[in-house]
Amino acid sequence: MPPLRVLFVTTTYPLTQGDAIPSFVADLARCLVRDHPIEITVLAPHHPGAALHESIDGVRIERFMYTLDPHRQCLAYGHGIPDNLRRNPRAKWQAPGLLFSMLRAVRRHLPTTDLIHAHWIEPAFVSWLANLIDRKPLILTVHSLKPKRSRLHAFTLPRCDRVLFNSQYTLSQATAKGYHFRGQVVHQGYDDALFGQVKGSGEKCSTWNIPTDATLITAVGRLIEVKGMHILARSAETVLKQCPSAHLVIAGDGPERSIVEKIVNTNPHRDRIHLPGALSRQMVARLMADSDLFVNPGIIDSQGRAEGFGITTIEAMASGLPAIGSRVGGIGETIEDGVTGLLVSPNNPEELATAIIRLVNDSPLRRQMGRAGQLVARQKYSWTALATEVADVYQQFIPARRHSAGRANRS
């Protein structure tokens, strides 16, 4: 039997191999192609400077343009579509073009597609529209939901053949909002060929003049409100005052960077706080290999959003780090309090500081939690295992589709 032909439809995908754009969709595609008889073509928005067509790790990528002048495209990437829509008036005018261009791209690929796998609600809706006549199986992965009940979500979810939620928290959100769907949880995974494999330099990130004997506290994520990096920045004065050997790295970029910088600049221990900006995946893996503990200080933001899962926490655990995280969203699903790390109340700099100080001052506990977290990550969250779960979902729909197609041809 020939390989299964799957069309990924998404609004974000790495523009270059190993760049700072979240790569969980690319990681899944790579593992499906590597470990299963599956061919994948990815449809994603274009961005100035990116290739329109390329193949990476056996995955074919097509980036569709959504404005006449590609250099004016500003809706996708950058700070992300929701923030771009709020902050850039020009981005709002590009939304219809992006959706229409996505629809045309899906229609063009349907004759050579066995199954569509959409990521996020909007691509699933567009795929459903494009697929009204062909009726190819449609799988949706939900990475996050709007805080308030959405008509688009309510319409789209029951029209998908299967809905995969990235966490139990995200699934419970959908249930609480009264959405109807045929769904299950398939967690996001980490790149097991990178995280936990890169060795520390032994020099504690000499690029930023961090001493070799420093205790390195690390946080990685886009600098947007829901990530809570401003809460971590506020906790830093207490932590660094009581832990003179500690250094803090907050890696990432985004619209909240100026807020984080303002807080950091008032800290008397400013020289031990490092804001390197967005890092490539290789650099993130090296940073985690050099670190001693990881912090995910997520909050519920002013829009009512919380982090659906927290893939950076899994990457840190895979790297052997104990993790400190907030009891909010899907973060609590990744950290077992007292076993693989510590959970704290969200939006509470004092409680966060206390947890960080506890682990900074207890290296045997850090090592114990780090080993436990690494075992959990390898057993539950490697893409190698999770891609098999997704491939099994695909197979539930393909035999029936091929059987019905064969009957139609015989008639």
C-alpha positions in Angstrom: 0.0 0.0 0.0 1.4 3.4 -0.9 2.3 5.9 1.9 -0.6 7.8 3.5 -0.6 11.4 2.2 -1.4 13.9 4.9 -1.9 17.6 4.4 -0.9 19.8 7.4 -2.7 23.1 7.5 -1.4 25.7 10.0 -1.0 29.4 10.6 2.6 29.1 11.9 5.6 27.0 11.0 9.3 27.5 11.4 10.6 29.8 8.6 14.2 28.4 8.8 15.4 25.1 10.3 16.0 25.6 14.0 14.8 29.2 14.3 13.0 30.6 17.4 9.4 30.0 16.1 7.7 27.2 18.2 8.3 24.0 16.4 5.8 21.5 17.8 4.0 21.2 14.5 7.3 20.7 12.6 8.5 18.1 15.2 5.3 16.1 14.8 5.6 16.2 11.0 9.2 15.2 11.1 8.6 12.2 13.3 5.5 11.0 11.3 7.6 11.0 8.1 10.6 9.4 9.8 8.9 6.6 11.7 5.7 5.8 9.7 4.7 5.2 6.0 3.3 8.8 5.8 4.0 11.6 3.4 3.3 15.1 4.7 2.9 18.4 2.9 2.6 21.5 5.1 0.6 24.6 4.1 1.5 27.7 6.1 1.5 31.4 5.5 4.5 33.0 3.8 6.7 35.6 5.5 9.1 38.0 3.9 12.5 36.3 3.2 11.2 32.8 3.7 11.2 30.1 0.9 7.9 29.5 -0.9 8.7 25.9 -1.4 11.2 23.6 0.4 11.7 20.2 1.9 13.1 19.8 5.4 13.6 16.4 7.1 11.5 14.8 4.4 8.5 17.2 5.0 7.4 19.2 2.0 6.5 22.8 2.9 4.5 25.3 0.9 4.2 28.8 2.2 1.3 30.7 0.5 1.4 34.5 0.0 -1.6 36.4 1.2 -0.9 39.9 -0.1 0.1 41.1 -3.6 3.3 42.5 -2.2 5.0 39.8 0.0 7.1 42.3 1.8 3.9 43.9 3.3 2.8 40.6 4.9 2.5 41.2 8.7 -0.4 39.2 10.0 1.4 35.9 10.7 4.5 35.3 12.7 6.2 38.1 14.7 4.2 38.4 17.9 1.6 35.9 16.7 -1.7 36.5 14.9 -3.8 37.6 17.9 -1.3 40.2 19.1 -0.6 41.3 15.5 -4.3 41.9 15.0 -4.5 44.0 18.2 -1.3 46.0 17.6 -1.0 46.5 13.8 -4.0 48.1 12.0 -2.6 46.9 8.6 -2.7 43.2 9.9 -6.5 43.4 10.2 -6.9 44.1 6.5 -4.8 41.1 5.6 -6.9 38.5 7.5 -9.4 37.9 4.6 -6.5 37.5 2.2 -4.8 35.0 4.5 -8.0 32.9 4.9 -8.8 33.0 1.1 -5.2 32.1 0.1 -5.3 29.2 2.6 -8.6 27.9 1.2 -7.2 28.0 -2.4 -4.0 26.2 -1.3 -6.0 23.4 0.4 -8.3 23.0 -2.6 -5.3 22.7 -4.9 -3.8 19.9 -2.8 -7.0 17.9 -2.2 -6.6 15.6 -5.2 -3.3 14.3 -3.9 -4.3 14.2 -0.2 -5.8 11.3 1.8 -6.3 13.1 5.1 -6.2 16.7 6.3 -4.7 17.5 9.7 -5.4 21.1 10.7 -3.7 22.9 13.6 -5.8 25.5 15.4 -9.5 26.2 14.8 -9.3 28.7 11.9 -7.3 26.4 9.6 -9.7 23.6 10.5 -12.7 25.8 9.4 -11.0 26.8 6.2 -10.1 23.2 5.5 -13.7 22.1 6.1 -14.9 24.7 3.6 -12.4 23.6 1.0 -13.3 20.0 1.7 -17.1 20.2 1.4 -17.1 18.3 -1.9 -14.2 15.9 -1.5 -15.0 15.0 2.2 -11.5 13.8 3.0 -11.1 12.9 6.7 -10.4 16.0 8.8 -8.3 15.9 12.0 -7.9 19.0 14.2 -5.3 19.6 16.9 -6.4 22.2 19.4 -3.5 24.0 21.0 -5.6 26.7 22.7 -9.1 28.0 22.9 -10.5 31.5 23.1 -11.5 32.4 26.7 -15.1 33.1 25.8 -17.4 30.8 23.9 -16.9 31.2 20.2 -19.4 30.6 17.4 -16.5 29.7 15.1 -15.3 27.1 17.6 -18.8 25.8 18.2 -19.4 25.4 14.5 -16.0 23.9 13.6 -15.3 21.3 16.4 -18.2 18.9 15.6 -17.5 19.0 11.9 -14.0 17.5 12.4 -13.7 13.7 12.3 -11.5 13.8 15.4 -10.2 16.5 17.6 -6.9 16.1 19.4 -6.4 18.4 22.4 -2.8 19.2 23.6 -3.8 18.8 27.3 -6.6 17.6 29.6 -7.0 21.3 30.5 -7.7 22.3 26.9 -10.2 19.5 26.5 -11.9 20.4 29.8 -12.2 24.0 28.6 -14.0 22.8 25.4 -16.4 20.7 27.5 -17.1 23.5 29.9 -18.0 25.8 27.0 -20.6 23.3 25.8 -18.8 22.5 22.5 -19.6 19.1 20.9 -16.7 17.1 19.5 -15.2 13.6 19.1 -12.0 14.2 20.9 -9.1 12.9 22.9 -5.9 14.2 24.5 -2.6 13.8 22.6 0.0 15.9 24.4 2.7 17.9 22.6 6.1 16.4 22.8 9.7 17.5 22.8 12.4 16.9 20.2 14.1 13.8 21.7 17.0 14.2 19.2 17.9 17.5 20.7 16.8 18.1 24.3 18.5 15.8 26.7 21.1 15.1 24.1 23.1 18.4 23.9 25.8 18.5 26.5 26.4 21.5 28.7 29.5 23.6 27.8 30.7 23.4 31.4 31.2 27.2 31.2 27.7 28.3 32.2 26.9 30.4 29.1 30.2 32.3 28.8 28.6 34.4 26.1 26.7 36.3 28.9 29.6 36.3 31.4 27.9 33.9 33.8 30.5 32.3 36.2 31.1 28.6 35.9 30.1 28.1 39.6 26.8 30.1 39.3 23.4 28.5 40.0 21.6 29.2 36.7 17.9 29.8 36.8 16.3 29.7 33.3 12.9 30.7 31.8 12.2 30.4 28.0 9.1 31.7 26.2 7.6 34.4 24.2 7.4 37.7 26.1 3.6 37.9 26.1 1.4 38.5 29.1 0.2 34.9 29.5 3.7 33.6 30.0 4.1 35.7 33.2 7.7 36.6 32.7 7.0 40.0 34.4 6.1 38.0 37.5 9.4 36.2 37.4 11.2 39.5 36.9 9.5 40.9 40.0 10.6 37.9 42.1 14.2 38.2 41.0 15.2 40.9 43.5 14.4 38.6 46.4 15.9 35.6 44.8 19.2 37.3 43.8 19.5 39.0 47.2 19.3 35.8 49.1 21.2 33.7 46.6 24.4 35.5 45.8 25.6 32.8 43.4 22.4 32.7 41.3 22.0 34.1 37.8 18.7 34.4 36.0 18.2 34.0 32.2 14.9 35.0 30.6 15.1 34.0 27.0 12.5 35.2 24.5 11.1 38.2 22.8 7.7 39.7 22.3 5.5 42.7 23.1 6.0 42.5 26.8 9.8 42.8 26.5 9.7 46.5 27.4 7.8 45.7 30.6 10.2 43.0 31.7 13.2 45.3 30.9 11.7 48.1 33.0 11.3 45.8 36.0 14.8 44.4 35.5 16.4 47.8 35.2 15.2 48.7 38.7 16.7 45.6 40.2 19.9 46.3 42.2 21.2 42.9 41.0 20.6 43.8 37.4 24.1 42.5 36.4 22.9 38.9 37.3 19.8 39.0 35.0 20.3 38.2 31.4 17.8 38.9 28.6 19.3 37.4 25.4 16.1 37.7 23.3 14.8 34.8 21.1 17.2 31.9 20.8 17.4 29.2 18.2 16.4 25.8 19.3 20.0 24.6 19.4 20.8 27.5 21.7 17.8 26.8 23.9 18.9 23.2 24.2 22.4 24.3 25.2 21.1 26.8 27.6 19.0 24.2 29.4 22.0 21.8 29.4 23.9 24.5 31.2 21.1 25.4 33.7 20.3 24.2 37.2 16.5 24.8 37.3 13.7 26.0 35.1 10.8 28.3 35.8 7.4 28.6 34.0 5.6 31.5 35.7 2.5 31.4 33.5 -0.7 33.4 34.5 -4.2 34.0 33.4 -3.8 37.1 31.3 -6.2 40.1 30.9 -8.0 38.3 28.1 -8.7 35.3 30.3 -6.2 33.1 28.6 -3.9 30.6 30.3 -1.1 28.4 28.8 -2.7 25.3 27.3 0.3 23.0 28.0 3.8 24.5 28.3 6.2 22.6 25.9 9.3 24.4 27.3 8.6 22.8 30.6 8.8 19.4 29.0 12.0 20.3 27.1 13.5 21.4 30.5 12.5 18.2 32.2 14.0 16.2 29.3 17.2 18.1 29.9 17.3 16.9 33.5 16.1 20.1 35.1 13.6 20.4 38.0 10.8 22.7 37.0 8.9 25.4 39.0 5.5 26.3 37.5 2.2 28.0 38.2 -0.9 26.1 39.1 -2.7 27.4 36.0 -3.8 26.1 32.6 -2.0 22.9 31.5 1.3 23.7 33.4 0.1 21.6 36.3 -0.2 18.6 34.1 3.5 18.7 33.3 4.9 19.1 36.8 4.2 16.7 39.7 4.5 18.9 42.8 7.3 17.7 45.1 8.4 15.0 42.6 9.6 16.6 39.3 9.4 20.2 40.6 7.3 22.6 42.5 3.9 24.3 41.8 3.1 27.8 43.0 0.1 30.1 42.8 0.0 32.2 39.7 0.7 36.0 39.8 2.5 35.7 43.1 6.1 36.9 43.0 6.7 36.2 46.7 5.6 32.5 46.5 7.6 32.1 43.3 10.7 33.5 44.9 10.3 31.2 47.9 10.1 28.1 45.6 13.1 29.2 43.5 15.2 29.9 46.6 14.4 26.5 48.0 15.7 24.7 45.0 18.7 27.0 44.6 19.8 26.2 48.1 19.1 22.4 47.9 21.3 20.9 45.1 20.5 17.2 46.1 16.7 18.0 45.8 17.4 19.6 42.4 19.2 16.5 41.1 16.5 14.2 42.5 13.7 16.1 40.9 15.7 16.5 37.6 16.2 12.8 37.3 12.5 12.1 38.0 11.4 14.7 35.5 13.7 13.4 32.8 12.2 9.9 33.2 8.7 11.2 32.9 9.6 13.3 29.8 11.1 10.3 28.1 8.3 8.0 28.9 5.3 10.3 28.2 6.3 13.2 26.0 8.8 12.3 23.3 7.6 12.9 19.8 8.7 9.5 18.9 6.0 8.0 21.0 3.4 10.7 20.5 3.7 10.6 16.7 2.7 7.0 16.9 -0.5 8.0 18.8 -1.3 10.4 16.0 -0.6 7.9 13.3 -3.0 5.4 15.0 -5.7 8.1 14.9 -5.1 8.5 11.2 -5.5 4.8 10.6 -9.0 4.8 12.2 -10.3 6.8 9.2 -8.3 5.6 6.3 -9.5 2.0 5.9 -13.1 3.1 5.9 -12.4 5.8 3.4 -10.6 3.5 1.1 -13.2 0.8 1.3 -16.0 3.2 0.5 -13.9 4.6 -2.4 -13.4 1.1 -3.8 -17.1 0.4 -3.7 -17.8 3.7 -5.5 -15.3 2.8 -8.3 -16.8 -0.7 -8.7 -20.3 0.8 -9.1 
